[in-house]
Amino acid sequence: MTGIRDALKTAAADLARAGIEGGRLDARLLLGHVLGRAVWPHEDAPLDDAALARFRMLVDRRLAREPVSKIVGRRAFWTLDLAVTADTLDPRPDSETLIESALAAFADRDPPRRILDLGTGTGCLLLAALSEFPQATGLGIDRSGPAAAVARRNAEETGLADRAEIRCQDWSELASDERFDLVLSNPPYIAEAEIPTLEEDVRLHDPLGALVAGADGLEAYRALAPILARVLAPDGVAILELGIGQGDAVAALMASVGLLEVDRKADLAGIPRSLVLKWNDTRSNTP
């Protein structure tokens, strides 16, 4: 009977030969999913034939470049454990930069009371923000019905459903009288020509509609600009995720509707990832 140590060693070697980085950790996560507990590479406990067969099936899916999170149906984000499906983007650490920026933006002022997440997907940004601002309520919007269903599930599982409303609708359908103190968005920002260059984990397993935004990758930001100008409260803060090298172009688009860049925060790789915006003091404070 195969033991845990040998099963992990074999799987990690197979993943390494396929060019998948972090194969040892992936193997541990997949076997842990099969066994329903954390596993460690030094364990000598035996695996029964059924568990080993299921583990090998999951490893084969990873060899086909399906992300571990999509295989196990879960992903950690900020302090939350969230459900993910093929209908949602995989929440990534890069996006946690937006939550860091939100905490910094409200560090010396009253916290936000109303939060909006445009393109909510799993609900990761909205729910993480609500977990940090316990007096706030929030609205997450996604035009994908299946993605909105995942966000609702995550709101329930994290105990935040009483403060988080999830709607399936287009951004442009927001009521004209709705105003928000904090607006978050991780919009599509990949240019169409870049699709073939994406990692297979992303290209084959993330919904392309949540990734791709026209020929230059800025189409979603162009759509966002007038919406932000309509829904951001006079004292509000908007924080947008950026694609690589897009900061100046996005800041210019937002400046065209009266929003001023006040901060740009880099992710752990040193890539500018969040753009923080407020109303420009040189214009009227009323959108």
ZADO-1210 file (C-alpha; in nm, 4 decimals, padded with zeros to 6 digits):
<atoms>
<atom x="00.0000" y="00.0000" z="00.0000" code="MET" pos="1"/>
<atom x="00.1355" y="00.3417" z="-00.0961" code="THR" pos="2"/>
<atom x="00.2077" y="00.5858" z="00.1854" code="GLY" pos="3"/>
<atom x="00.1495" y="00.9612" z="00.1951" code="ILE" pos="4"/>
<atom x="00.5189" y="01.0431" z="00.1596" code="ARG" pos="5"/>
<atom x="00.5632" y="00.8333" z="-00.1550" code="ASP" pos="6"/>
<atom x="00.2373" y="00.9537" z="-00.3099" code="ALA" pos="7"/>
<atom x="00.3399" y="01.3161" z="-00.2610" code="LEU" pos="8"/>
<atom x="00.6898" y="01.2535" z="-00.3934" code="LYS" pos="9"/>
<atom x="00.5595" y="01.0891" z="-00.7102" code="THR" pos="10"/>
<atom x="00.2986" y="01.3583" z="-00.7734" code="ALA" pos="11"/>
<atom x="00.5451" y="01.6428" z="-00.7134" code="ALA" pos="12"/>
<atom x="00.7909" y="01.4853" z="-00.9583" code="ALA" pos="13"/>
<atom x="00.5199" y="01.4490" z="-01.2233" code="ASP" pos="14"/>
<atom x="00.4164" y="01.8119" z="-01.1807" code="LEU" pos="15"/>
<atom x="00.7778" y="01.9319" z="-01.1955" code="ALA" pos="16"/>
<atom x="00.8393" y="01.7400" z="-01.5181" code="ARG" pos="17"/>
<atom x="00.5333" y="01.9115" z="-01.6657" code="ALA" pos="18"/>
<atom x="00.6867" y="02.2508" z="-01.5851" code="GLY" pos="19"/>
<atom x="00.4417" y="02.3376" z="-01.3073" code="ILE" pos="20"/>
<atom x="00.6066" y="02.5449" z="-01.0375" code="GLU" pos="21"/>
<atom x="00.5210" y="02.4755" z="-00.6753" code="GLY" pos="22"/>
<atom x="00.4294" y="02.1157" z="-00.7487" code="GLY" pos="23"/>
<atom x="00.5055" y="01.9915" z="-00.3983" code="ARG" pos="24"/>
<atom x="00.2628" y="02.2380" z="-00.2437" code="LEU" pos="25"/>
<atom x="00.0006" y="02.1641" z="-00.5099" code="ASP" pos="26"/>
<atom x="00.0330" y="01.7930" z="-00.4356" code="ALA" pos="27"/>
<atom x="-00.0114" y="01.8511" z="-00.0622" code="ARG" pos="28"/>
<atom x="-00.3187" y="02.0672" z="-00.1177" code="LEU" pos="29"/>
<atom x="-00.4780" y="01.8135" z="-00.3488" code="LEU" pos="30"/>
<atom x="-00.4109" y="01.5197" z="-00.1186" code="LEU" pos="31"/>
<atom x="-00.5343" y="01.7234" z="00.1760" code="GLY" pos="32"/>
<atom x="-00.8560" y="01.7825" z="-00.0180" code="HIS" pos="33"/>
<atom x="-00.8957" y="01.4080" z="-00.0710" code="VAL" pos="34"/>
<atom x="-00.8304" y="01.3266" z="00.2946" code="LEU" pos="35"/>
<atom x="-01.0123" y="01.6250" z="00.4409" code="GLY" pos="36"/>
<atom x="-00.7131" y="01.7381" z="00.6460" code="ARG" pos="37"/>
<atom x="-00.3681" y="01.8937" z="00.6118" code="ALA" pos="38"/>
<atom x="-00.0925" y="01.6537" z="00.5064" code="VAL" pos="39"/>
<atom x="00.2838" y="01.6807" z="00.5445" code="TRP" pos="40"/>
<atom x="00.5631" y="01.5400" z="00.3273" code="PRO" pos="41"/>
<atom x="00.7200" y="01.3427" z="00.6131" code="HIS" pos="42"/>
<atom x="00.4038" y="01.1433" z="00.6890" code="GLU" pos="43"/>
<atom x="00.4273" y="00.7659" z="00.6574" code="ASP" pos="44"/>
<atom x="00.0553" y="00.6943" z="00.6972" code="ALA" pos="45"/>
<atom x="-00.0787" y="00.4591" z="00.4277" code="PRO" pos="46"/>
<atom x="-00.3328" y="00.5550" z="00.1622" code="LEU" pos="47"/>
<atom x="-00.6060" y="00.3127" z="00.0690" code="ASP" pos="48"/>
<atom x="-00.6582" y="00.2367" z="-00.2975" code="ASP" pos="49"/>
<atom x="-00.9669" y="00.4579" z="-00.3300" code="ALA" pos="50"/>
<atom x="-00.7941" y="00.7635" z="-00.1820" code="ALA" pos="51"/>
<atom x="-00.4858" y="00.7099" z="-00.3969" code="LEU" pos="52"/>
<atom x="-00.6959" y="00.6762" z="-00.7121" code="ALA" pos="53"/>
<atom x="-00.8860" y="00.9951" z="-00.6360" code="ARG" pos="54"/>
<atom x="-00.5613" y="01.1780" z="-00.5624" code="PHE" pos="55"/>
<atom x="-00.4089" y="01.0665" z="-00.8915" code="ARG" pos="56"/>
<atom x="-00.7229" y="01.1849" z="-01.0734" code="MET" pos="57"/>
<atom x="-00.6840" y="01.5315" z="-00.9201" code="LEU" pos="58"/>
<atom x="-00.3137" y="01.5385" z="-01.0043" code="VAL" pos="59"/>
<atom x="-00.4016" y="01.4586" z="-01.3660" code="ASP" pos="60"/>
<atom x="-00.6329" y="01.7595" z="-01.3690" code="ARG" pos="61"/>
<atom x="-00.3505" y="01.9768" z="-01.2396" code="ARG" pos="62"/>
<atom x="-00.1216" y="01.8348" z="-01.5087" code="LEU" pos="63"/>
<atom x="-00.3807" y="01.9609" z="-01.7588" code="ALA" pos="64"/>
<atom x="-00.3192" y="02.3079" z="-01.6083" code="ARG" pos="65"/>
<atom x="-00.6422" y="02.3337" z="-01.4125" code="GLU" pos="66"/>
<atom x="-00.5663" y="02.5561" z="-01.1099" code="PRO" pos="67"/>
<atom x="-00.5690" y="02.3908" z="-00.7685" code="VAL" pos="68"/>
<atom x="-00.8352" y="02.6363" z="-00.6521" code="SER" pos="69"/>
<atom x="-01.0702" y="02.5326" z="-00.9330" code="LYS" pos="70"/>
<atom x="-01.0062" y="02.1647" z="-00.8593" code="ILE" pos="71"/>
<atom x="-01.0831" y="02.1928" z="-00.4883" code="VAL" pos="72"/>
<atom x="-01.3387" y="02.4725" z="-00.5307" code="GLY" pos="73"/>
<atom x="-01.1849" y="02.7033" z="-00.2697" code="ARG" pos="74"/>
<atom x="-00.9356" y="02.9889" z="-00.2518" code="ARG" pos="75"/>
<atom x="-00.8046" y="03.1961" z="00.0372" code="ALA" pos="76"/>
<atom x="-00.8282" y="03.5736" z="-00.0066" code="PHE" pos="77"/>
<atom x="-00.7358" y="03.8268" z="00.2597" code="TRP" pos="78"/>
<atom x="-00.8650" y="03.6579" z="00.5777" code="THR" pos="79"/>
<atom x="-01.1468" y="03.4736" z="00.4019" code="LEU" pos="80"/>
<atom x="-01.1902" y="03.1245" z="00.2586" code="ASP" pos="81"/>
<atom x="-01.3984" y="03.1581" z="-00.0564" code="LEU" pos="82"/>
<atom x="-01.5723" y="02.9291" z="-00.3011" code="ALA" pos="83"/>
<atom x="-01.4564" y="02.9545" z="-00.6621" code="VAL" pos="84"/>
<atom x="-01.5956" y="02.7984" z="-00.9787" code="THR" pos="85"/>
<atom x="-01.5293" y="02.8009" z="-01.3516" code="ALA" pos="86"/>
<atom x="-01.7642" y="03.1018" z="-01.3672" code="ASP" pos="87"/>
<atom x="-01.5378" y="03.3249" z="-01.1567" code="THR" pos="88"/>
<atom x="-01.1874" y="03.4587" z="-01.1691" code="LEU" pos="89"/>
<atom x="-00.9505" y="03.2975" z="-00.9250" code="ASP" pos="90"/>
<atom x="-00.9007" y="03.5585" z="-00.6461" code="PRO" pos="91"/>
<atom x="-00.5297" y="03.6396" z="-00.6432" code="ARG" pos="92"/>
<atom x="-00.2965" y="03.8027" z="-00.3911" code="PRO" pos="93"/>
<atom x="-00.2426" y="04.0928" z="-00.6347" code="ASP" pos="94"/>
<atom x="-00.6004" y="04.2038" z="-00.5687" code="SER" pos="95"/>
<atom x="-00.5410" y="04.2174" z="-00.1933" code="GLU" pos="96"/>
<atom x="-00.3480" y="04.5362" z="-00.2719" code="THR" pos="97"/>
<atom x="-00.6854" y="04.7095" z="-00.3192" code="LEU" pos="98"/>
<atom x="-00.7900" y="04.6193" z="00.0354" code="ILE" pos="99"/>
<atom x="-00.4581" y="04.7472" z="00.1700" code="GLU" pos="100"/>
<atom x="-00.5173" y="05.0711" z="-00.0210" code="SER" pos="101"/>
<atom x="-00.8697" y="05.1020" z="00.1197" code="ALA" pos="102"/>
<atom x="-00.7460" y="05.0626" z="00.4770" code="LEU" pos="103"/>
<atom x="-00.4794" y="05.3269" z="00.4155" code="ALA" pos="104"/>
<atom x="-00.7276" y="05.5663" z="00.2509" code="ALA" pos="105"/>
<atom x="-00.9601" y="05.5572" z="00.5532" code="PHE" pos="106"/>
<atom x="-00.6947" y="05.5349" z="00.8249" code="ALA" pos="107"/>
<atom x="-00.7368" y="05.8964" z="00.9400" code="ASP" pos="108"/>
<atom x="-01.1037" y="05.9548" z="00.8631" code="ARG" pos="109"/>
<atom x="-01.4445" y="05.8061" z="00.9293" code="ASP" pos="110"/>
<atom x="-01.4776" y="05.4582" z="00.7785" code="PRO" pos="111"/>
<atom x="-01.7000" y="05.4048" z="00.4750" code="PRO" pos="112"/>
<atom x="-02.0669" y="05.3356" z="00.5342" code="ARG" pos="113"/>
<atom x="-02.1555" y="05.2188" z="00.1821" code="ARG" pos="114"/>
<atom x="-01.9224" y="05.0083" z="-00.0339" code="ILE" pos="115"/>
<atom x="-01.9642" y="04.9159" z="-00.4008" code="LEU" pos="116"/>
<atom x="-01.7782" y="04.6410" z="-00.5865" code="ASP" pos="117"/>
<atom x="-01.8130" y="04.6601" z="-00.9645" code="LEU" pos="118"/>
<atom x="-01.7539" y="04.3222" z="-01.1295" code="GLY" pos="119"/>
<atom x="-01.7665" y="04.1351" z="-00.8011" code="THR" pos="120"/>
<atom x="-01.7010" y="03.7791" z="-00.9256" code="GLY" pos="121"/>
<atom x="-01.6514" y="03.5686" z="-00.6125" code="THR" pos="122"/>
<atom x="-01.7284" y="03.8774" z="-00.4025" code="GLY" pos="123"/>
<atom x="-01.3708" y="03.8744" z="-00.2732" code="CYS" pos="124"/>
<atom x="-01.3144" y="04.2523" z="-00.2712" code="LEU" pos="125"/>
<atom x="-01.6546" y="04.3411" z="-00.1297" code="LEU" pos="126"/>
<atom x="-01.6466" y="04.0756" z="00.1424" code="LEU" pos="127"/>
<atom x="-01.2868" y="04.1516" z="00.2428" code="ALA" pos="128"/>
<atom x="-01.3735" y="04.5223" z="00.2708" code="ALA" pos="129"/>
<atom x="-01.6853" y="04.4480" z="00.4749" code="LEU" pos="130"/>
<atom x="-01.4790" y="04.2292" z="00.7070" code="SER" pos="131"/>
<atom x="-01.2493" y="04.5271" z="00.7741" code="GLU" pos="132"/>
<atom x="-01.5229" y="04.7931" z="00.7989" code="PHE" pos="133"/>
<atom x="-01.7810" y="04.6312" z="01.0296" code="PRO" pos="134"/>
<atom x="-02.0213" y="04.9273" z="01.0259" code="GLN" pos="135"/>
<atom x="-02.0498" y="04.9266" z="00.6471" code="ALA" pos="136"/>
<atom x="-02.2989" y="04.7686" z="00.4122" code="THR" pos="137"/>
<atom x="-02.2142" y="04.6877" z="00.0544" code="GLY" pos="138"/>
<atom x="-02.3339" y="04.6093" z="-00.2942" code="LEU" pos="139"/>
<atom x="-02.1601" y="04.3763" z="-00.5376" code="GLY" pos="140"/>
<atom x="-02.2549" y="04.3818" z="-00.9059" code="ILE" pos="141"/>
<atom x="-02.1737" y="04.1273" z="-01.1738" code="ASP" pos="142"/>
<atom x="-02.3361" y="04.0800" z="-01.5122" code="ARG" pos="143"/>
<atom x="-02.2777" y="03.7034" z="-01.4885" code="SER" pos="144"/>
<atom x="-02.5622" y="03.5251" z="-01.3130" code="GLY" pos="145"/>
<atom x="-02.3478" y="03.2215" z="-01.2156" code="PRO" pos="146"/>
<atom x="-02.0745" y="03.4491" z="-01.0771" code="ALA" pos="147"/>
<atom x="-02.3294" y="03.6464" z="-00.8754" code="ALA" pos="148"/>
<atom x="-02.4566" y="03.3168" z="-00.7326" code="ALA" pos="149"/>
<atom x="-02.1036" y="03.2309" z="-00.6159" code="VAL" pos="150"/>
<atom x="-02.0707" y="03.5741" z="-00.4530" code="ALA" pos="151"/>
<atom x="-02.4004" y="03.5211" z="-00.2683" code="ARG" pos="152"/>
<atom x="-02.2791" y="03.1822" z="-00.1484" code="ARG" pos="153"/>
<atom x="-01.9568" y="03.3369" z="-00.0235" code="ASN" pos="154"/>
<atom x="-02.1468" y="03.6128" z="00.1553" code="ALA" pos="155"/>
<atom x="-02.3486" y="03.3457" z="00.3366" code="GLU" pos="156"/>
<atom x="-02.0480" y="03.1283" z="00.4215" code="GLU" pos="157"/>
<atom x="-01.8455" y="03.4201" z="00.5580" code="THR" pos="158"/>
<atom x="-02.1338" y="03.5421" z="00.7725" code="GLY" pos="159"/>
<atom x="-02.1576" y="03.8711" z="00.5814" code="LEU" pos="160"/>
<atom x="-02.4810" y="03.8160" z="00.3917" code="ALA" pos="161"/>
<atom x="-02.6754" y="04.0540" z="00.6157" code="ASP" pos="162"/>
<atom x="-02.4471" y="04.3388" z="00.5041" code="ARG" pos="163"/>
<atom x="-02.3760" y="04.2353" z="00.1448" code="ALA" pos="164"/>
<atom x="-02.6259" y="04.2641" z="-00.1388" code="GLU" pos="165"/>
<atom x="-02.5324" y="04.0938" z="-00.4659" code="ILE" pos="166"/>
<atom x="-02.7030" y="04.1937" z="-00.7905" code="ARG" pos="167"/>
<atom x="-02.6760" y="04.0449" z="-01.1364" code="CYS" pos="168"/>
<atom x="-02.6873" y="04.3501" z="-01.3618" code="GLN" pos="169"/>
<atom x="-02.4787" y="04.5739" z="-01.5819" code="ASP" pos="170"/>
<atom x="-02.2800" y="04.8549" z="-01.4193" code="TRP" pos="171"/>
<atom x="-02.4772" y="05.1102" z="-01.6177" code="SER" pos="172"/>
<atom x="-02.8013" y="04.9972" z="-01.4504" code="GLU" pos="173"/>
<atom x="-02.7064" y="05.1437" z="-01.1124" code="LEU" pos="174"/>
<atom x="-02.9732" y="05.3835" z="-00.9903" code="ALA" pos="175"/>
<atom x="-02.8834" y="05.7470" z="-01.0406" code="SER" pos="176"/>
<atom x="-02.9432" y="05.8294" z="-00.6729" code="ASP" pos="177"/>
<atom x="-02.7103" y="05.5625" z="-00.5295" code="GLU" pos="178"/>
<atom x="-02.3891" y="05.6999" z="-00.3763" code="ARG" pos="179"/>
<atom x="-02.0987" y="05.5077" z="-00.2238" code="PHE" pos="180"/>
<atom x="-01.8146" y="05.6092" z="00.0082" code="ASP" pos="181"/>
<atom x="-01.5831" y="05.3374" z="-00.1251" code="LEU" pos="182"/>
<atom x="-01.5928" y="05.1910" z="-00.4745" code="VAL" pos="183"/>
<atom x="-01.3734" y="04.8927" z="-00.5596" code="LEU" pos="184"/>
<atom x="-01.3264" y="04.7269" z="-00.8958" code="SER" pos="185"/>
<atom x="-01.1036" y="04.4671" z="-01.0560" code="ASN" pos="186"/>
<atom x="-01.2291" y="04.5134" z="-01.4126" code="PRO" pos="187"/>
<atom x="-01.1208" y="04.3212" z="-01.7221" code="PRO" pos="188"/>
<atom x="-00.7911" y="04.4710" z="-01.8414" code="TYR" pos="189"/>
<atom x="-00.6253" y="04.2238" z="-02.0792" code="ILE" pos="190"/>
<atom x="-00.5873" y="04.3307" z="-02.4442" code="ALA" pos="191"/>
<atom x="-00.7333" y="04.0885" z="-02.6969" code="GLU" pos="192"/>
<atom x="-00.3953" y="04.0295" z="-02.8618" code="ALA" pos="193"/>
<atom x="-00.2538" y="03.9103" z="-02.5301" code="GLU" pos="194"/>
<atom x="-00.4927" y="03.6156" z="-02.4933" code="ILE" pos="195"/>
<atom x="-00.2541" y="03.3612" z="-02.6541" code="PRO" pos="196"/>
<atom x="00.0255" y="03.4739" z="-02.4190" code="THR" pos="197"/>
<atom x="-00.1697" y="03.4098" z="-02.0988" code="LEU" pos="198"/>
<atom x="-00.0695" y="03.1179" z="-01.8794" code="GLU" pos="199"/>
<atom x="-00.2753" y="02.8087" z="-01.9530" code="GLU" pos="200"/>
<atom x="-00.4085" y="02.8097" z="-01.5961" code="ASP" pos="201"/>
<atom x="-00.5719" y="03.1446" z="-01.6747" code="VAL" pos="202"/>
<atom x="-00.6486" y="03.1138" z="-02.0461" code="ARG" pos="203"/>
<atom x="-00.8156" y="02.7736" z="-02.0182" code="LEU" pos="204"/>
<atom x="-00.9856" y="02.7998" z="-01.6803" code="HIS" pos="205"/>
<atom x="-01.0795" y="03.1620" z="-01.6059" code="ASP" pos="206"/>
<atom x="-01.3811" y="03.3223" z="-01.7792" code="PRO" pos="207"/>
<atom x="-01.2328" y="03.5320" z="-02.0595" code="LEU" pos="208"/>
<atom x="-01.5173" y="03.7826" z="-02.0344" code="GLY" pos="209"/>
<atom x="-01.3865" y="03.8792" z="-01.6910" code="ALA" pos="210"/>
<atom x="-01.0327" y="03.9193" z="-01.8267" code="LEU" pos="211"/>
<atom x="-01.0382" y="04.0727" z="-02.1736" code="VAL" pos="212"/>
<atom x="-01.1238" y="04.4382" z="-02.2430" code="ALA" pos="213"/>
<atom x="-01.0917" y="04.5300" z="-02.6084" code="GLY" pos="214"/>
<atom x="-00.7954" y="04.5928" z="-02.8319" code="ALA" pos="215"/>
<atom x="-00.5976" y="04.7968" z="-02.5783" code="ASP" pos="216"/>
<atom x="-00.7244" y="04.6501" z="-02.2503" code="GLY" pos="217"/>
<atom x="-00.8813" y="04.9816" z="-02.1469" code="LEU" pos="218"/>
<atom x="-01.2389" y="04.9300" z="-02.2631" code="GLU" pos="219"/>
<atom x="-01.3726" y="04.8494" z="-01.9152" code="ALA" pos="220"/>
<atom x="-01.2018" y="05.1552" z="-01.7646" code="TYR" pos="221"/>
<atom x="-01.3684" y="05.3749" z="-02.0260" code="ARG" pos="222"/>
<atom x="-01.7032" y="05.2305" z="-01.9211" code="ALA" pos="223"/>
<atom x="-01.6188" y="05.2750" z="-01.5526" code="LEU" pos="224"/>
<atom x="-01.5229" y="05.6426" z="-01.5691" code="ALA" pos="225"/>
<atom x="-01.8716" y="05.7931" z="-01.6153" code="PRO" pos="226"/>
<atom x="-02.0219" y="05.5407" z="-01.3721" code="ILE" pos="227"/>
<atom x="-01.7749" y="05.6375" z="-01.1004" code="LEU" pos="228"/>
<atom x="-01.8533" y="06.0029" z="-01.1684" code="ALA" pos="229"/>
<atom x="-02.2199" y="05.9246" z="-01.1054" code="ARG" pos="230"/>
<atom x="-02.2034" y="05.6995" z="-00.7975" code="VAL" pos="231"/>
<atom x="-01.8984" y="05.8126" z="-00.5980" code="LEU" pos="232"/>
<atom x="-01.9961" y="06.0216" z="-00.2952" code="ALA" pos="233"/>
<atom x="-01.8475" y="06.3726" z="-00.2727" code="PRO" pos="234"/>
<atom x="-01.6037" y="06.2521" z="-00.0056" code="ASP" pos="235"/>
<atom x="-01.5685" y="05.9072" z="-00.1605" code="GLY" pos="236"/>
<atom x="-01.2690" y="05.6978" z="-00.2587" code="VAL" pos="237"/>
<atom x="-01.2509" y="05.4774" z="-00.5681" code="ALA" pos="238"/>
<atom x="-00.9833" y="05.2086" z="-00.5961" code="ILE" pos="239"/>
<atom x="-00.9228" y="05.0271" z="-00.9234" code="LEU" pos="240"/>
<atom x="-00.6993" y="04.7316" z="-01.0017" code="GLU" pos="241"/>
<atom x="-00.4484" y="04.7995" z="-01.2799" code="LEU" pos="242"/>
<atom x="-00.2948" y="04.5841" z="-01.5468" code="GLY" pos="243"/>
<atom x="00.0798" y="04.6060" z="-01.6014" code="ILE" pos="244"/>
<atom x="00.1778" y="04.9459" z="-01.7395" code="GLY" pos="245"/>
<atom x="-00.1781" y="05.0840" z="-01.7417" code="GLN" pos="246"/>
<atom x="-00.1569" y="05.3302" z="-01.4521" code="GLY" pos="247"/>
<atom x="-00.1021" y="05.6525" z="-01.6450" code="ASP" pos="248"/>
<atom x="-00.3631" y="05.5738" z="-01.9098" code="ALA" pos="249"/>
<atom x="-00.6269" y="05.4824" z="-01.6502" code="VAL" pos="250"/>
<atom x="-00.5466" y="05.7896" z="-01.4385" code="ALA" pos="251"/>
<atom x="-00.5953" y="06.0083" z="-01.7476" code="ALA" pos="252"/>
<atom x="-00.9323" y="05.8463" z="-01.8221" code="LEU" pos="253"/>
<atom x="-01.0467" y="05.9123" z="-01.4669" code="MET" pos="254"/>
<atom x="-00.9158" y="06.2691" z="-01.4725" code="ALA" pos="255"/>
<atom x="-01.1429" y="06.3328" z="-01.7715" code="SER" pos="256"/>
<atom x="-01.4462" y="06.2928" z="-01.5406" code="VAL" pos="257"/>
<atom x="-01.2960" y="06.4917" z="-01.2534" code="GLY" pos="258"/>
<atom x="-01.1300" y="06.2155" z="-01.0494" code="LEU" pos="259"/>
<atom x="-00.7780" y="06.2747" z="-00.9222" code="LEU" pos="260"/>
<atom x="-00.5168" y="06.0072" z="-00.8545" code="GLU" pos="261"/>
<atom x="-00.4024" y="06.0289" z="-00.4928" code="VAL" pos="262"/>
<atom x="-00.2094" y="05.7032" z="-00.4598" code="ASP" pos="263"/>
<atom x="-00.0780" y="05.4120" z="-00.6607" code="ARG" pos="264"/>
<atom x="00.0182" y="05.1032" z="-00.4624" code="LYS" pos="265"/>
<atom x="00.2391" y="04.8183" z="-00.5864" code="ALA" pos="266"/>
<atom x="00.1756" y="04.4504" z="-00.5253" code="ASP" pos="267"/>
<atom x="00.4296" y="04.2113" z="-00.3712" code="LEU" pos="268"/>
<atom x="00.6070" y="04.1812" z="-00.7077" code="ALA" pos="269"/>
<atom x="00.6590" y="04.5582" z="-00.7191" code="GLY" pos="270"/>
<atom x="00.4039" y="04.6081" z="-00.9983" code="ILE" pos="271"/>
<atom x="00.1718" y="04.9117" z="-00.9578" code="PRO" pos="272"/>
<atom x="-00.1580" y="04.7371" z="-00.8943" code="ARG" pos="273"/>
<atom x="-00.4100" y="04.9711" z="-00.7289" code="SER" pos="274"/>
<atom x="-00.5068" y="05.3216" z="-00.8346" code="LEU" pos="275"/>
<atom x="-00.6670" y="05.5331" z="-00.5606" code="VAL" pos="276"/>
<atom x="-00.8940" y="05.8155" z="-00.6764" code="LEU" pos="277"/>
<atom x="-01.0848" y="06.1000" z="-00.5152" code="LYS" pos="278"/>
<atom x="-01.2706" y="06.3996" z="-00.6498" code="TRP" pos="279"/>
<atom x="-01.0374" y="06.6661" z="-00.7793" code="ASN" pos="280"/>
<atom x="-01.0304" y="06.9581" z="-00.5334" code="ASP" pos="281"/>
<atom x="-01.0196" y="07.2026" z="-00.8236" code="THR" pos="282"/>
<atom x="-01.3727" y="07.1182" z="-00.9332" code="ARG" pos="283"/>
<atom x="-01.7127" y="07.1017" z="-00.7670" code="SER" pos="284"/>
<atom x="-01.7418" y="06.8375" z="-00.5003" code="ASN" pos="285"/>
<atom x="-02.0744" y="06.7308" z="-00.6442" code="THR" pos="286"/>
<atom x="-02.0597" y="06.4757" z="-00.9264" code="PRO" pos="287"/>
</atoms>
